[in-house]
Amino acid sequence: MSPTPSTAEQKAQTLSEALPYIQRFFGKTIVVKYGGNAMTDPLLQQGFARDVVLLKLVGMNPVIVHGGGPQINSLLQRIGKKEIFIQGMRVTDEETMDAVEMALGKVNKDIVNLINQCGGKAVGLTGQDSSFIRAHKMLLKSHDEPSKMLDIGLVGEIDSIDPSVITFLDSGDFIPVIAPIAVGSNGETLNINADVVAGKLAEVLKAEKLVLLTNTPGVLDKNGKLLTGLTPKQIDALVADGTLSGGMLPKISSALDAARGGVKSVHIIDGRVEHALLLEIMTDEGVGTLIKSK
């Protein structure tokens, strides 16, 4: 007796249901920030890989940017080093940068292998490959002393992204899988928040969609209610009253910048939902928060 299909599988099971979305997004670029539980739960990992391969098979161009926070934290704990975050950004000294490179390299290979096992042709990259992501060292403005700038180490702020390597891979039916590491002006390695890389890459590629997977249903108000159709003014208010804080700050900022930069739709969705990516792209309801440019 065959198992009962999940809700996600029921919604995406027939070609007739999916056909309008396939036609609408055929040939379009979909940038996906892959992180959270979707990266650590084996069932969700398999579902994500299959969904990405399906999107490629039906003519879309998925581009994956992955994080690796839990893996980095685990490695830092093993070497007896404490993780420190300021304004949602990881403070990164040289020892931490070594751990970041090691952890992200392993995560990248695992994602590539999983997609390939599901029938795709994935290729792993970092921003250092062909120096396609160039950055300078980031300084943060202190909340306590606005005139003071905080040095958070080897953390980068993107100067430019050369899309040629990504478009070349897309044209060859490959699926790019990108670790958020950039090269500085002096050849140094810089750690960049994965949400920021995904947002800037979506702008440069003129993506149809930017989808950010996270560990919540989307953006929530103080009562835990899902918010969608958020405008810049509403987002500013949510930041001001403390509703949005910590790791959600770079995520929401990147989403808003991408929307303003021409990405047609930006979504923050719940990566804990099986087949969340397909549900967001191939149903009218979606499963998260839509960010508007104005």
Steps between C-alpha positions, in 0.01 A plus 500: 500500500648833394547772763253785519644803316582810704307825456786644296508195271124515449520866392787442260424146379342560159649672199168666423512684834862604454488587129395868534790563737746311282396713203518822701849435635653308206852630437489719811765511773396404852759582770454293815670562836519153653538486878343414832337164576467430128879448502515270804189279482570202266139484374497873422842476337378231261182694425692820431741326263216336307313831476808680364556228240133517398518877453800455270333217307193712421710785364568733793849601612540445876810653657572387857681709762548312826583592854656277761448661840435181700794323337733797565384526861554128554854519364579807713374318810726204422805727495385682814411830336186696579286642220428874523238691301451876472189630323444154353853480356759243611816654645774330297866496603756291308437184703124536452551562128691172474206324666252677271689387189526143626135471601361669189720288276356183652142634480551601136624156399215330685236713320662443162515125561137485611372690195710279272364185665149627420585529129622858477834641386614720788831688513640641824653848511613771736529867413874443471455289187586732209484771772136534404404653837724791601464673833659736749519470876177594676476744789178526701359818648468474876144522631624651827740748341386583142830674423696184590568222249536140614765272349356147479799339333513319167142576405436637152269750342440427131654735243414307185377167365600375155204291380679343203601176675141451622340568162753265338405221740128569452536474124661156538213368714716510812368611839739741678539447875679796658673536838495862626873571499648793306842629404627837626702760312826353634398142433384436856211267575186668635195345662166639380152438637328251267176701490696802379674297225167353387336842485782669306533204265128508428529870407800445271340200328171690462330204665128442478491391863713505812396238754654502849446181702495547876388333823178696545177518295629835371500845659290492818349778707539510880201269537652240270266578210641463147542829315509525122492768234740706712603846377824686591306728737350202683840333523658814646229504767560133584873564541438813710271322747731198531274251323782436250842447656810281499542265204176622341653847442741409217233269356229766483747766383622278216142417401403866490812603307433227242138610458612860451774381264260347249446144618135441412401317817680434827381240751606395848363149550495218754772252408358253755201438270554207267525619137477864614689612190251339261206629700632855476568487128221277374197603705311826536486476879874468568633421847663814638549875492501703179720813507390797288729769362263786590 
